[in-house]
Structures are given as structure tokens and as C-alpha cells.
């Protein structure tokens, strides 16, 4: 059964994903969304979460479909070790 992921976890993963790949810094995300950087910091620490509209704004800004962006942001960076075939 697939693991369920909370929306705050997805939001936090998206902030980390964009920063780790030098796509957008927290300040740049805040500017794109017209919010304070402290709001983005709270998202990164899972205290807040993006609204669906904000996630779509980020995807539009980056020129990628929202679904692709969310999948990329929540995909583990390394495959699990010791996984059975």
C-alpha cells in the first residue's frame, strides 16, 4: 500500500527540492508568491503549508505541470537499500 503524505510534508519537500536544485531560494519563492519569507520558512519547517493555488503559481513560474513538480519534489533522492526484487 502506498505511503500517505501530508500536504504540509509535500509543501516542505517542495521548498527543499527547489532550493537543493538551485531552482528557487526561499526568498525567490516568497517573491513569486508575494508572501513574506518567514511564511516560506514556516512551510519548510512544516508549521504551514502551501495552498493549492500557491503550488500552481510555483509550477506556472517554473513552466512545468504541477503534478510533475509535486512528484519530483516528493520522490526519494536515493533508492532504499536492501529492497527485495
C-alpha positions in Angstrom: 0.0 0.0 0.0 1.4 3.5 -0.9 2.5 5.6 2.0 0.2 8.6 2.6 2.0 12.0 2.7 0.5 15.1 4.4 0.1 18.3 2.5 2.5 20.1 4.9 5.1 17.4 4.1 4.6 17.9 0.4 4.9 21.7 0.8 8.1 21.3 2.9 9.6 18.9 0.4 8.8 21.3 -2.4 10.7 24.1 -0.7 13.7 21.8 -0.1 13.6 20.4 -3.7 13.6 23.9 -5.3 16.5 25.1 -3.0 18.5 21.9 -3.4 18.4 22.1 -7.2 19.2 25.9 -7.2 15.9 26.5 -8.9 14.4 29.0 -6.4 15.6 30.2 -3.0 13.2 30.7 -0.1 13.4 34.5 -0.8 12.6 33.9 -4.5 9.7 31.6 -3.7 8.4 34.3 -1.4 8.7 36.9 -4.2 6.9 34.6 -6.7 4.0 34.1 -4.3 4.0 37.7 -2.9 4.4 36.5 0.7 6.9 37.1 3.4 10.0 35.0 3.6 9.0 34.0 7.1 6.0 32.3 5.7 8.2 30.1 3.4 10.4 29.3 6.4 7.4 28.1 8.3 6.4 25.9 5.3 10.0 24.5 5.3 9.6 23.5 8.9 6.1 22.1 8.4 4.4 24.7 10.5 2.4 25.9 7.5 1.6 24.6 4.0 1.1 25.9 0.5 -2.4 26.4 -0.7 -3.2 24.6 -4.0 -3.2 28.0 -5.7 0.3 28.8 -4.4 1.6 25.4 -5.6 0.1 26.1 -9.1 1.7 29.5 -9.1 5.1 27.9 -8.5 4.6 25.4 -11.2 3.5 28.1 -13.6 6.5 30.2 -12.8 8.8 27.2 -13.4 6.9 26.2 -16.6 6.2 22.7 -15.5 3.0 20.8 -14.8 2.0 20.9 -11.1 1.8 17.1 -11.0 5.3 16.6 -12.3 6.7 19.2 -9.8 5.0 17.5 -6.9 6.2 14.0 -7.9 9.7 15.3 -8.4 9.7 17.1 -5.0 8.4 14.0 -3.1 10.4 11.4 -4.9 13.2 9.9 -2.6 16.6 11.1 -3.8 18.1 7.6 -3.3 16.5 4.2 -3.8 16.0 2.3 -0.5 18.9 -0.1 0.3 18.2 -3.8 0.8 15.0 -3.7 -1.2 13.9 -7.1 -2.4 13.3 -7.8 -6.1 
